[in-house]
């Protein structure tokens, strides 16, 4: 294998400290961009890098891609921490069978759902079920809890907007079992939604349902309930190990009474592949080693300090997960009768005069706030406000053309779902498109109001739904529609996929068309580029082949493929 330079552990004569000496023109050029604190050695093709953990990680990342000749092999091996698997070899999942659920389950499973049930059984309920959205992860989990002898009481932790749906599904699919073991055919198991943060005795139920945000406040009360099974729905909520909700779930998962820990999500990774470690460490502690071991073996640290899974390690990470903890099926594999999902990129006009004027105002305000900021936190908060203001300005600049686009679709008398990000944009669209009597999903709605809006749409009383991207992307079924329009873009590709699959799911009889509206002359291009990079990493970890986002001759372009073509879009005149 060709070497791009050499790496040697030396005592630097200038700093009088042990350092890493890198030689070779390409190697020196690359390390100088990766590690700004490096300095030139005795010649232009020689660089000296201080010996610390972060720098070693960067050198290792470079070495994985552009091999260096290691001259100090023993020191390099000692300095680079090796990934160590857990002492006990984890159980490898066997071939899956189509098993029948226990008699406490009410309903029928499709063949692939029976295999999902077998997966949960063979995993002893310590598993990550990441089927694509719309394949019935909830019903497979309930089938498992109905089949396991000592699975109840169970605690379901889920996003607030999905709590009612969980309670309805429990009543629909699970039968009551009396204390003497007799199945009561006409009665559902007892369940309670915990909606208050103050403490107090909760009582005895078969199912406890709570949202992530309340978990920390009710941790002591929940710890006294002798819970046997812990189900974490939309488990990507636990992707950060520094949050209170992660700490609370971790403590619950470690209780002696807990026998089963099930994580559910169609999109467990939102932004970076390293987000999988905190989730797996709750379900099967030690499977991926400690976090530092996981990062040393699978990741490199980018210029922003984020752990990114190495491209060459993504397949091996996926195999490790599939062997021991994870099951993922795609709709295209298991639902042959389900129609296609087609994504289109639509570059639409925008009010560039308004947009550029707003952009100038935003950046002037940012400069003032950065000058007056008293701390790094203040500067970071100021930058985030500027980014959000730009995103809203980009959405507002597109509004007249978004409205025309929606009206053109509505003229063919089809049901349509429009997703937007900002409440201000949501309000404008709802008002201007009032002729269609739109229904809405937006943050802050009561559970009853939200469900009434969904029912009105699903029953055909309204043909236009306007939904917030982060309010309407989980826990709802909008399969009556086959057209979904993204008026604004989110930073996470997982958010878009979740939103698409509110329509593209079991029960959908038509091809789903997803339109991504890209504002010409706005920073939608920058957001799209970020989404492309995130999509590639996520797809290569979760699936054997990355989603190409193409559908024969129908699909012109979609979000995950526009990076290379956006550069050719026309720019507004100066």
Secondary structure, DSSP 8 states (H G I E B T S, - for coil): -----EEEEEE-TTT-SEEEEEESHHHHHHHHHH-TT-EE-SSTTEEEEE-SHHHHHHHHHHHHHS--EESSHHHHHHHS------SS--------------TTB-S---HHHHHHHHHHHHTTTEEEE---TTS-HHHHHHHHHHHSTT--SEEEEE-GGGHHHHHHHHHHHB-EE-TTS-EETT----EEEE---S-------SEEEEEHHHHTTTHHHHTTS---EEEESSGGGG--TTSHHHHHHHHHHTSTT--EEEEE-S-S-SS-GGGHHHHHHHHSTTTT--HHHHHHHHEEE-TTS-EEE-GGGHHHHHHHHHHHTEE---HHHH-TTS--EEEEEEEE---HHHHHHHHHHHHHHHHHHHHH--SHHHHHHHHHHHHHHHHHHHHHHHHHHHHHHHHHHHTTT--EEEEES-HHHHHHHHHHTGGG--EEE-TT--HHHHHHHHHHHHTTS-SEEEEETTTSSSS---TT--EEEESS--S-HHHHHHHHTTTSSTT--S-EEEEEEEETTSTHHHHHHHHHHHHHHHHHHHSSS------TTT----GGG-HHHHTTS-----
